[in-house]
Amino acid sequence: MTTTKYIFVTGGVTSSLGKGIIAASLAKLLQAQGYRTTIQKLDPYINVDPGTLNPYEHGECYVTDDGAETDLDLGHYERFLNVPTSQSNNVTTGRIYQSVIDKERRGEFLGKTVQVIPHITDEIKHRVQILGQTGDYDIVITEIGGTVGDIESLPYIEAVRQLKWDLGENNAIVIHLTLVPYLSAAGELKTKPTQHSVKTLMESGVMADVLVCRTEHELPEDLRIKLAKFCNVRQEAVIQSIDASTIYDVPNLMLEQGLDKVVLKKLALESSTPDLTQWNQFLERHKNPTGEVTIGLIGKYVELQDSYKSILEAFIHAGAENEVKVKIESIHSESLTEKSAAKKLKHLDGALVAPGFGERGIEGKIEAVRYVRENNIPFLGICLGMQMAVIEYARNVLKLADANSTEMDENTPNPVIDLMESQKTITDKGGTMRLGAWDCNLVDGSIAEEVYQSSNIQERHRHRYEFNNKYKQQIEEAGMKATGLNPETGLVEIVEIPKHNWFVGVQYHPEYKSTVANPHPLFVAFVKAALNFKIDKNSVSMAQN
Ligand code: GLN
């Protein structure tokens, strides 16, 4: 095959319909038929990337190997496809304008008036085709964030219209996702919002090729006929997307509905039966656990599930691998004090102290680390969680008064966590952290080395502060070991307490690399440690009875 084919996924009526999951599920079905597929997300907001957005606004910021701070949908793409994404997979309006304005300043428009059409739309079209032009993909799926009809989506829809025209029939298609609400008082599913949304799309000159209808109830035949008739699509192209108990069911649901077949037919590509063997084995294990472990997730954004999306998904992968259900108990770090720690944490089989920024809730995180360290409860600290583990150890074991991170207290007498040298001259907030994949060497005989089965790994980072190597010797002599180091800079990437049951803190974010096909070894080992801890606990209490 010579040309790359393009699929655009747009959404109407309301956002949060699950466009990302539909795109990822379709991509999975295409990949499982041998098509090299990738997914891209275009976000219509003006921030250059979501890196500076509050997690309450936008959920987790997902980081790629090349250090792009991106939308959390990219996490779904990687988890489903097991293929890394990059900066090219996520573009915002801010980034589009930034490139166009930079070009204008360089004089590249030769005196022309720079306008939304054609300059912004040309830049969008260029960004859409970058992935296709690499030659690495047969199919590129582009998810357009936001809702059709919004002012800010207009240039994207116009770019889609032009691309469909430029690329020609069979090379580019549009999938439109809509809501088919159920009115319980009338006992009826309503098609009007879908009709209106398709009409809005048509006002911009774009015809939907496939409709994916989000619904709580089965779409009956007559309703599909009606939708097809009013929305200019074939009946086979009316696809129902019924609520699922897990997002990992969606590829199979789309397969049952024939979404892959319809799409491939419209792209003039052959379809076959996708090989979902490995996927279904995972689902089988996920849905039939033989036990359960309870893990506390200690963070300050716990009210919003999306803030820790990749961590929660990594636990699903690791749970399936261990054939257990991982029950996550969200614990707000601000609610933890020396007094309340035991009550809130004593029943846990494991505790994860989450990443984060700023001072709020950090004393609670430190209390949580103290409690689990003293009580031998398996612990995984990620990024800020690792830094809290170091501070706790310095304060309570080394007795270093007021040990802290300079992020929280610039004047601490014991800055065991300090701003990285390379960060000291940086004033801009956006895109300036230590980002993306970096090498890490693992110490022989450490938990990390055993878990990874390797002595050199690469993991993704997103931080400004680091373990202060001036305290390394002192901390190691007191029993907390630095077991992962950056080979060039000597930055400490992992700490462990060998005397503890299972205590690991990592400066990087392992959760970003966990996928269905490759559950992250650190999460797998942590869940296993929690399971063993629970078994030991139960046998001790049985022996006591
Ligand atoms: N705030 C800390 C830092 O910048 C930790 C960051 C994080 O948890 N991602 O170093």
Boltz pocket constraint, residues with backbone or C-beta under 6 A from the ligand:
constraints:
  - pocket:
      binder: B
      contacts: [[A, 354], [A, 355], [A, 356], [A, 357], [A, 358], [A, 382], [A, 383], [A, 384], [A, 385], [A, 407], [A, 462], [A, 463], [A, 464], [A, 465], [A, 466]]
      max_distance: 6.0
